[in-house]
Amino acid sequence: MDLKLEDRICLVTGSSAGIGKGIVKVLAREGATTIAVARRINLLEDLSNEVEEMGAIRTHLITEDLSSKEGPENVAKKVIEEFGQIDILINNAGQSVSANWDSHDDLWAKSFNLNFHAARRLTTPLIPIMKKNKWGRIINITGGMEVSGLNAASTGKAATHIWSKGLSRELGPDGITVNCVAPGRINSEQILERLHPDPIERSKFIKREIPSGYFGEPEDLAVLVAFLASPIARYINGEVIRVDGGMAKFAH
Ligand SMILES: NC(=O)c1ccc[n+]([C@@H]2O[C@H](COP(=O)([O-])OP(=O)(O)OC[C@H]3O[C@@H](n4cnc5c(N)ncnc54)[C@H](OP(=O)(O)O)[C@@H]3O)[C@@H](O)[C@H]2O)c1
């Protein structure tokens, strides 16, 4: 299937590792021009080299802290200055933050900022370009809504779902789709190093929770993102789609 992504300009946040890195590689493999954003420049450079070795267009790099007040706007400005164009925006940067019922305001605010406001602040200045082109794709990487306990990131992800839905209704007439992709457990730094560092606990969790029997790879999710980013996915709009090996128990 030709996804018709050649020469499309794609911006992927949180792409020095994990899911974001996988998304850049899949989009680049499809012929897109990719722009990767994160804080760790050494990892971004490794990604750019890997993409070039694949024979794809070398990934452009932007180092920025998206949780800073000016970070998202700086990224949008750099993209507009350098490319004057944006076709596909993947808001992926985010982080799980465990919380208690009495966690401090700062923890909630910091997490909500990265997992919701950062994406919204980056998206807003890029929308006028997509509207002008009468074409665009906005894909937000969120998370499951079946919580096993308190996690400050989940509130930001839930806000992103409802914001995306509203945005999809506003922007649909301009040929722009807005969708969310919700990972279950995809191998990444945060999953392997922070959430499930113990291999024995990990195996037990998989046996109990994941019908497919393993944690997914970034590419398992990235292929869906590439499809949603494609012109052929024009009629899929305002959705939240899970990629979780069957982990979710609700049938909706
Ligand atoms: N993996 C899963 O199973 C899973 C499950 C549920 C939800 N998610 C969501 O999926 C997304 C990707 O997760 P992941 O598991 O791939 O995470 P990860 O391995 O921890 O990678 C996170 C990426 O985001 C970047 N990042 C974090 N904070 C940033 C900031 N303030 N400014 C700029 N970049 C920042 C990191 O790069 P630097 O450190 O270099 O900045 C890194 O490239 C996140 O939104 C996460 O909440 C993942």
PDBQT file of the ligand as one rigid body, heavy atoms in Angstrom, charges set to zero:
ROOT
HETATM    1  N1  LIG A 301       5.547   3.118  26.086  1.00  0.00    +0.000 N 
HETATM    2  C1  LIG A 301       4.299   2.900  26.487  1.00  0.00    +0.000 C 
HETATM    3  O1  LIG A 301       3.886   1.747  26.630  1.00  0.00    +0.000 OA
HETATM    4  C2  LIG A 301       3.370   4.046  26.786  1.00  0.00    +0.000 A 
HETATM    5  C3  LIG A 301       2.177   3.789  27.495  1.00  0.00    +0.000 A 
HETATM    6  C4  LIG A 301       1.292   4.825  27.698  1.00  0.00    +0.000 A 
HETATM    7  C5  LIG A 301       1.570   6.091  27.196  1.00  0.00    +0.000 A 
HETATM    8  N2  LIG A 301       2.751   6.307  26.539  1.00  0.00    +0.000 N 
HETATM    9  C6  LIG A 301       3.008   7.655  26.007  1.00  0.00    +0.000 C 
HETATM   10  O2  LIG A 301       3.689   7.571  24.775  1.00  0.00    +0.000 OA
HETATM   11  C7  LIG A 301       4.612   8.647  24.632  1.00  0.00    +0.000 C 
HETATM   12  C8  LIG A 301       6.014   8.107  24.373  1.00  0.00    +0.000 C 
HETATM   13  O3  LIG A 301       6.370   7.299  25.484  1.00  0.00    +0.000 OA
HETATM   14  P1  LIG A 301       7.683   6.396  25.543  1.00  0.00    +0.000 P 
HETATM   15  O4  LIG A 301       7.297   5.218  26.359  1.00  0.00    +0.000 OA
HETATM   16  O5  LIG A 301       8.296   6.223  24.208  1.00  0.00    +0.000 OA
HETATM   17  O6  LIG A 301       8.584   7.337  26.472  1.00  0.00    +0.000 OA
HETATM   18  P2  LIG A 301      10.168   7.419  26.701  1.00  0.00    +0.000 P 
HETATM   19  O7  LIG A 301      10.838   6.175  26.295  1.00  0.00    +0.000 OA
HETATM   20  O8  LIG A 301      10.332   7.889  28.117  1.00  0.00    +0.000 OA
HETATM   21  O9  LIG A 301      10.561   8.598  25.712  1.00  0.00    +0.000 OA
HETATM   22  C9  LIG A 301      10.013   9.878  25.926  1.00  0.00    +0.000 C 
HETATM   23  C10 LIG A 301      10.515  10.810  24.856  1.00  0.00    +0.000 C 
HETATM   24  O10 LIG A 301       9.988  12.110  25.139  1.00  0.00    +0.000 OA
HETATM   25  C11 LIG A 301      11.051  13.036  25.256  1.00  0.00    +0.000 C 
HETATM   26  N3  LIG A 301      10.712  14.035  26.258  1.00  0.00    +0.000 N 
HETATM   27  C12 LIG A 301      10.329  13.818  27.534  1.00  0.00    +0.000 A 
HETATM   28  N4  LIG A 301      10.162  14.987  28.166  1.00  0.00    +0.000 NA
HETATM   29  C13 LIG A 301      10.441  15.963  27.252  1.00  0.00    +0.000 A 
HETATM   30  C14 LIG A 301      10.461  17.387  27.299  1.00  0.00    +0.000 A 
HETATM   31  N5  LIG A 301      10.174  18.046  28.437  1.00  0.00    +0.000 N 
HETATM   32  N6  LIG A 301      10.796  18.075  26.201  1.00  0.00    +0.000 NA
HETATM   33  C15 LIG A 301      11.110  17.417  25.044  1.00  0.00    +0.000 A 
HETATM   34  N7  LIG A 301      11.095  16.083  24.939  1.00  0.00    +0.000 NA
HETATM   35  C16 LIG A 301      10.776  15.364  26.029  1.00  0.00    +0.000 A 
HETATM   36  C17 LIG A 301      12.272  12.191  25.637  1.00  0.00    +0.000 C 
HETATM   37  O11 LIG A 301      13.460  12.787  25.149  1.00  0.00    +0.000 OA
HETATM   38  P3  LIG A 301      14.523  13.626  25.993  1.00  0.00    +0.000 P 
HETATM   39  O12 LIG A 301      14.618  12.978  27.344  1.00  0.00    +0.000 OA
HETATM   40  O13 LIG A 301      15.765  13.506  25.165  1.00  0.00    +0.000 OA
HETATM   41  O14 LIG A 301      13.968  15.005  26.027  1.00  0.00    +0.000 OA
HETATM   42  C18 LIG A 301      12.012  10.924  24.844  1.00  0.00    +0.000 C 
HETATM   43  O15 LIG A 301      12.450  11.081  23.512  1.00  0.00    +0.000 OA
HETATM   44  C19 LIG A 301       4.495   9.465  25.917  1.00  0.00    +0.000 C 
HETATM   45  O16 LIG A 301       3.603  10.521  25.732  1.00  0.00    +0.000 OA
HETATM   46  C20 LIG A 301       3.929   8.470  26.912  1.00  0.00    +0.000 C 
HETATM   47  O17 LIG A 301       3.227   9.094  27.970  1.00  0.00    +0.000 OA
HETATM   48  C21 LIG A 301       3.656   5.319  26.346  1.00  0.00    +0.000 A 
ENDROOT
TORSDOF 0
